[in-house]
């Protein structure tokens, strides 16, 4: 009766054994279980849920369905960082060199962007000459030498997750906490890090729409990581507005350099400090969050983080002559819009701005779509900032032939200015889960 009995067990709310879960994943990956049977299993999980132990076993089974990256030849505690995605989230480009400059090795595999959220690999690839694909030996050697390398996924990392994710997308079972958590954590565990720090976002510009759901997902992933022997922490952050002020690939690289030079935005640097502190704690360099945050600020002020970024870019073939001297972004058309009202910014619809930037060419609607690294939106004001008439509000970087005036009106419609300050100010970092 295999695999029907496994489907029945979960349908009836029973706790699946490690052997059942592992066999189901192995058989499905090998083609011995039909899609309709796997879909029934996923639907049973969607309605019945999973315990932490079940979710851990599902995660490990998916992680071991393909290549497992071995980082044991690199000295120290290797720490990975993952974000559930959001608008203007440049955190990785800033926090990875800062943490590496503190002596914590960061060997990270990053994805490409799809939809209105950007991918770290695409941002790095906008730097002339930068290689996001490296042979494994070179990847490991670079981390041993300078403590940092960021590349795209190589080999077959968690192929079971790719198969299940496509099926979940087609069967309305995407929004299941155990299935989301195991999907993310299987790739993190297969990537070989000793410890993991997660940035779990909520709000209009994020996958999880409410703080409660984000917190539930964060707790589940932390539980999985810890049960799997990979110390894991999660920072729950708001994506009710863009995190940084740049939306677009070259623009976000420029913003990262500004942040490492001590000119980072308020919201972005709050998350950089929070994530960086947790990475330093699990990496054995900081005793607590206060010390970790202070170390991150010192690494920015001393210029050590920027120096590590320059060293990292050069190591992966990228041009460094522009760093600290001129912006990377050069677009055929540039248009700056000014504020016409006086008051306070009480809402910035990050999702809408992300979708506008994607339509401009900064993102992909489909995996095969090409992106234009130069286009995007640069904001000069953040959520809750005061504004006055005549102040620059944002700059658009567009392709040749773009109707910049029409585009500027679209962007302006999603930045709300009111005479009075907001009644409540939502903190960008709400909680750290350990």
Steps between C-alpha positions, in 0.01 A plus 500: 500500500801733493479802456124503564544405865736797552240733345228346720709542815542872446140541379385351831724730703760241602863593564714362218818311586844597375499188281167589340604857421843405368362221282225723360748774403752251357234321296342820370838643397582174321166503313352203684209705636257672265433874514135442594609293801754762609231768457267305729779471758571873485131581541485271805798687649335834414189409704653286778831681549821344628683484831846659530650150487308411182595831339865443593497153339332641187765773485789255537353259244471783245848631586652155442310448172791661312848644551613592853763776508791417731649809668700307759833598340433866592612590855252662738123500534350555155183709524232533232234769477164469326222750434146402411507787249379855472530834325832691505656229719873563450591347836716212375734727301564703816491250784705222335821707464451651846468158665791363294712799608430398860648156434184295443522307168203555267469241220164583349302371204242754385217484252386720216201728523154402380205738508520827688779396742862521394756220510845545655666323205342745253615798706858373513497415130426866424861574605716485182700178487351346816466120487209350694583150374821349642637145509453352847875483563539871422196585713646317801851640447366856488313459829813354661707792368277804555209362703228575244352374176150540354404285202193351335396149593720238338421139426173347609415661832182349649341378172205359699414854604491616137260218412276554802497878462376477142227261615404722795468797266260301280291354784441803727715358780771769502381675817576223747747584777663152513534494120640855478740439789630169366543650153719785630693299759572203272701729271675669794602166653613359162716812454720387788500786753563424868247762617215691337346844556161569339336830412127420498297786355134593522276764341368603159842468339571153643377144452364482855238772537466513879747517787331199661552277196859619461565423866350150458721435196807634680439280806454195278823559306698569816363178649598302189850643490566437866362144484722437197809608694540834322462782755235729349361843587236711330438874488139597424494821293241727342461533123204741522723743308821455297786406729762710326470793261615324180289268284704361210819302459775761446316741729505248783873437454552878521291508817707219651821698441339809655391297804848351544633856476283609793216652298240226527130569548332473838280195429763310303774544760266396781457162327871479410591549867238250619598227251872569533487481879331159488756372246783614726336328800457161330844547342655525846619861469241682714353414840165672454300724266628824651863402445420367151328822393792706634745285301298551181498879552875499565568297185310760298667799670851354459450426130585131553163388361547704181857370463370143526232575238768631263719194564202268441398670172859486370535133597199410283624696199297815550612854428588700814615829344158659555464411869501814713553721193189497281161328476475174308157595364487663156163500325399653163227707668501653848209695649473646851158574651454755778247512780201731454355469851615570854454243771617148578534182296253262661499226235727371224354206311814293455331222307359748247840667458663160458251411228561834324877438512445147364296643211785744433730199454656468846339160570365187334142392454634162378829324568611535139445879488805724466551788743646846446743561790493880458128573538309558820380743764704691759307651788626803692250467785407212729181403677408753775741767367385865489482659153471853362402630154790505257700226675618213280272201557641237264703450182405264219761324287339381178565347162513709185149585381336464842226754581665626816228750591229232494724265697572769759127552553455127558773499764373818667152347535647235734681744731242649737565834672264618775502823707543313827741231615382138513319406821719194547852432373562136407853395599695345216638226733233355724654187651798264511414130532761257629 
